[in-house]
Amino acid sequence: MKRVTIATPVFAVRDLGEALDFYRKKLGFHVSWTWGEPMSRAGIALDDVEIQLDDSGQGGPPGPSVVYCYVKSVESYYEECRARGVEFQHPLGERPWGMRDFRVVDPSGNRLGFGETLPAAASG
């Protein structure tokens, strides 16, 4: 029997409001759900990627978790993020491992990469 499994990273953050602002305003994610009163956990999504943000302290200290997202039209997404004022850890560029990507760090030190496979690398 084949199973369909979706992995959802959970990032520990120091301030959930600050993290939500960063992901929404800088990276274009939307809030898909929230939990707690006061709110201590939220799901944020961009296309098919969901990340959970948690400031309850139950997931460990904030940062540095790492997630890498494969995207189509990485240059277009990079320009959207740049227009929103994102400070990049690594700007958009072609990497020797066959990816064109960029990297950002959220306010809690969690690191995200966004990239697509270079055409030459995709063909072998």
Buried (B, 14 or more C-beta within 10 A) or exposed (E): EEEEEEEEBBBBBBBBEBBBEBBBEBBBBEEEEBEEEEBBBBBBBBEEBBBBBBBEEEBEEBBEBEBEBBBEEBEEBBEBBBEEEBEEEEEBEEEEEEBBBBBBBBBBBBBBBBBBBBEEBEEE
